[in-house]
Amino acid sequence: MNEQEFFQNIARRLGREFPTNANAAAAAPARTIVGAPDFWQAHQWNHQERLEKFAAELARLGGSAQVYETLSALHEGLAALLLELSPSLIGVWGGEFIAKMQLQDVLRPFAVIECVEQPGMIEQFAHIDVGITGCDFAIADTGTVVLLAAVGQGRLVSLLPTVHIVVMKASQIRTRMGEVWSDIELRSLDPAHLPSTMIFISGPSRSSDIENDLTIGVHGPAAVYALIWDDGKS
Amino acid sequence: MSAGAKDKTSVIERSHAALQDDFLRAAVRFTTDRLKDRKHGATEELGRWEEWREQGREIRAHTVSHLDYYLRQFVDNARCAGAEIHFAADAQEASAAVLGIVHEKQAQLVAKSKSMVSEEIHINRRLEEQNVRVVETDLGEYIIQLANEMPSHIIIPAIHKTREQIKDLFTRDGGQNLGTDTKALVAFARRKLRETFLTADIGMTGCNFGIAESGSVVLFTNEGNADMVSALPKTHIVVMGMERVLPTFADLEVMANLLPRSATGQKVITYMSVITGPRRAQERCGPEELHVVILDNGRSSQLGDAEFQDVLNCIRCGACLNVCPVYRHIGGHAYGSVYPGPIGAVLTPLLLQGEEFVDLPSASSLCGACYEACPVKIPLDDMLVALRRRAAESQRTKRGERAAWRSYAIAFAKPGRYRLVTRMARLAQTPLVHDGYIESTWGPLMGWTSSRHAPALAPESFRDRFLRMKQDVRTIKSDPQ
């Protein structure tokens, strides 16, 4: 159907002669109620509460969170976890990620591919057992990690492996989802500058489609580990 | 895919068939009980649920009443992010738009993530007619696609299948030495569908919400299949109902709290993906092209209709199914429509005007449990009554039913007539009454009395008794001592 007719029809049904012009700021419908209820927006946890709540919620979902006082303690934790998993191939976020989190030494004993934007990347990553990513935000209320797509931070690192490991900082944890949106809005809401995908992951992939029997790891990862460096900033 | 059980049968006839199926009834009851109880737990835990519901209602009602503005904003922003938008007045146009893209890409394999709106346009059938393979990737949808059936529940499509049946379906699909253990069955589906994700030419999804302020498409899944389908193939097609818009990301926080709790009693959905345009120039993950097909298909006819506009507020959680005493007995297929349960009984006759589904609003007890369960407070029970009224006004009811109501109107219009009729009825019931109850497999009330007791008319009517009592009172008054 013709676009103009499509909108004209909607406007007519709503009793308007012409569709409201979405480009004119003055035409924006007045709203008194936006987003979550006020009591929810006012709700705030402190740094420690957020950290504890995030770990507890992720555990409830069948994931696991471990908090480390220092970055080197986190490295030891990651090394132990990888030793236990003994993956034949690890996929890792590209770009600055490995350097920023100083993961070079921990990853050295393993076969590792970095997410570098190049043809054939998907086929390569189809065989990874473990995917290691950072995150941009986390949400304490629901045990969620938020990953924004960017160059070197493709969706496939957290999606294709059997095990997803998130290496993150405690300061990235927000109380509730609304704060994540406020932060993203501060950066830019321009559609051309928003990440192509923003993924909110809460625990391992799950399904109850066979006789209501809950199973983990249907399409996405069967295990999610969050290794959190408590960097103390709140 | 089969069009389901509906073949000029009535909802009553289809219900009879469903009621014979003991496994179906047990499975539906078990699942809906569980979903209902979990929802109760999840809303209790959140607290102030009524305030959340009111917030959800307000946001959806505001958006729908300014749909021209918000949909325009969504479309402009989605284009700005690089998406291509198609407009479809009906199912025919929507499938034509999808087929156009499929042909242009010379696609052989389409991987699909669960979407009610794609069921609505019967896209699988259209694609198969063109020899394009289409694979459902939600585990439940995959199962019913193998069985060549329609979903029987909005959220849990294969609610009616046993694990033995699933094992047999998977074995036919190439599974070897499969047991009936859930883990083994899921592992088979994971392997099989992984191939599909990696080789599909096109990924197709629905759209849980479109965000007007950014032109983003938001998808909710627990399995991660929508992510696979939207991230791996070269082309991603989104089919979205035109009313699926929210003004801002802030509003999405409310829906992210309402939807999973109402659908399955989960506090949070496992994967919420917010997609804004296709992959960026330097990226290699994600589709090269993103197409959004925006579907009307009878939705715009509800706009401006004071009785039914609110039906467009629906967020497709299925909570009304789980509490509906009718759905809980007959299951989804007996409705014969894509959308079952109370929302289906309202939405189907509204979207598909005509004779076919005019009896669906009668598949309800008008108890109002659906309204109580609805996270955005759609008055479904009022709508069911209004639809029945419309059916009666347009003479679409059965001749016998119309005659019965006409007689009722005549009999109840004057006290004298009413008395005459009840007296006659009291006489007529005599041969059927045993111990104050009517039990009978014949007569005008057999629909009720052949399986249940109906109370008989009292030997003396209240009016007769009242006259007698008034006389007694007068006698006492005139003779106080």
Interface residues (C-beta under 8 A of the other chain):
Chain A: M1 N2 E3 F6 F7 N9 I10 A11 R13 L14 G15 R16 P19 T20 N21 A22 N23 A27 A28 P29 R31 I33 V34 G35 A36 P37 F39 E57 L61 C115 E117 Q118 P119 M121 I122 E123 A126 T142 G143 T144 A149 A150 V151 G154 R155 L156 L159 R176 M177 G178 W181 S182 I184 E185 L189 D190 P191 A192 L194 P195 S196 T197 M198 I199 F200 I201 S202 G203 P204 S205 R206 S207 S208 D209 I210 E211 N212 D213 T215 G217 V218 H219 G220 P221
Chain B: A27 F30 T31 R34 R48 E51 W52 Q55 E58 I59 H62 S65 H66 L67 D68 Y69 Y70 L71 R72 Q73 V75 D76 N77 A78 C80 A81 G82 I85 F87 A88 A89 E93 T137 D138 L139 G140 I143 I156 P157 A158 K161 T162 R163 I166 T182 K183 L185 V186 A189 R190 L193 R194 F197 L198 A212 E213 S214 G215 S216 N222 E223 G224 N225 D227 M228 S230 A231 L232 M242 P247 T248 F249 A250 D251 L252 E253 V254 A256 N257 T264 K267 V268 I269 T270 Y271 M272 S273 V274 I275 T276 G277 P278 R279 R280 Q282 E283 R284 C285 G286 I294 D296 S300 S301 L303 G304
